[in-house]
Amino acid sequence: MHISAKVDYAVRTLVELAAAEERAPVKAEHLAAAQTIPHKFLEAVLGDLRRAGMVRSRRGPDGGYWLACPAEEIAVADVIRAVEGPLASVRGQRPEEVRYSGAAEPLLDVWIAVRVNLRAVLESVTVADIATGKLPAFVADLTADPDAWRRR
């Protein structure tokens, strides 16, 4: 799985908003500086998040951005879908829409299994989990395996 800069920035932006002490709007400049995100890129990401209903915004000197719903309700999978589309695709199609014939026919089951495993993690981890540093126990179990950290 390739995690694009756009996805990475979107998740980090939402985590920063979730971690904000006061519930006042947070300026885009603050978000960009806090997470070292290029400001122009951040504005595009915030637009996607606003259109997806994950953040709200207000213009003006007292303006900024804030979460549109509780961080506990925003799964990482939701963020990926909001800024990039489906979690798993094969040549731009959803796995269940791909057809193979002959010896490659079982490959469809592999792509579906990949999507199931992506969902298992990404739909279970929320922005609040990341912001508080309290990830689900299964994430710790997965990352405790030294093999998980080995490049291949």
Summary of the structure (lengths in Angstrom):
residues: 152
radius of gyration: 17.8
end to end distance: 13.6
largest distance: 63.1
contacts: 408
relative contact order: 0.14
helix: 57%
strand: 9%
